[in-house]
């Protein structure tokens, strides 16, 4: 297989070739750097490309593997991370022109990737300060590789683009209210938001202390499990990380004995585009054919999930940015500034109300998970829209659509602090990817991997690549 073809393969396949010494980490890294050079002027996935550092790390990996000192399955694998995470010696911008500090130490996530032997290619583009909804992008407007006139998703946009366009083997995104699952869906890849507290936030620019969570974005579920195993686990630098063990990935061919719960409120009644619903329903049929029992479950508060989630997250973000916003207000993107200023004015009683609704949402999600092993919804309510050139907020309905409409399917689960994963499940008639969201019990990422992996064993949507 030629190197230009290798970059389109999974981490698992690359890892096997590296382990058998049939593939050079240096040649593989150079192939990705060539791909970035060829495509990034069009797609704007990267903010910082560290070619020199990547090639140096690849040479070290090559020498170690040649001498029988292979660390594990990610040794020599080229990856990139959202530019919300510190990587020693590289700038952290948060997707904003306000920041450009050179990190003096790695974030825990980046440090663990390096310990696993990963070759870091660089830092990936994102919405300003990971809030989503940016109109201006100082490092280039991120573009969907399936249709460059369309959005790749907010705010881990560069991570979704880079994996879908094979500009890295895998990436790390960050999800507060859906920022891994959304880009994964619109870019046609796999993306996991782990259980809150599974992955350390140390060295990651914050948005909402109670919902921020980093996670893997990959071509396949198996790859997602491999990267997750490398970055998850307790970290003394983050008091909110869990001591729960991180189990090894075990694949399933059959889903017999597992119960899949389709959330009634996530389908129909104006909640989802008809083509998206059709593809998700067909995915559920495939799971039934693989042996799963499919039932219907209810989360009555589901339609308000985006509103509640963003109410909490924006208020938390306004606190994080209070001093920077006062000093650099004019330098923020207009949409970012508007959200932060509006959230700064939220009365305490409304914030308390949102937090109480959050408790109700978690109870409803956990009740649904008592009836089913995994819950299923569309990852996004619609296919990727055209790239926005203005805020378009000319009415109350427009505000509701922009801030809460497309977030309704993901908000309930970051509110509930449970793991959720988007996997590719088809395409619209216009050739745009559709994602299916799998939701599990707290700290039960393993079941998500098993269900998602079995689905991918019976389908080939995850093997589709955009024509670039």
Secondary structure, DSSP 8 states (H G I E B T S, - for coil): --HHHHTTS-HHHHHHHHHTTSS-HHHHHHHHHHHHHHHHHHH--EEEE-HHHHHHHHHHHHHHHHTT---STTTT-EEEEETTB--TTSEE-TT-SS--EE-SS--HHHHHHHHTT-EEEEEE--SGGG-S--S--TT----BTTBTTB---SSSHHHHHHHHTTSSSEEEEEESSSTTHHHHHHHT-EEEE--TTSB--TTB--S-TTT-EEEEEESSHHHHHHHHHHHBS--TT-TT------------S--TT-EEEEEGGGSSTTSS-HHHHHHHHHHHHHHHHTT-EEEEE--TTGGGHHHHHHHHHHHHHHHHTHHHHHHHGGGS-HHHHHHHHHHHT--HHHHHHHHHHHHHHHHHHHHHHHH-SEEEEESSSS---B--SS----SHHHHHIIIIITTHHHHHHHHTT--EEEEEEEE-TTS-EEEEEEE--TT-HHHHHHHHHHHHHH--GGG-----
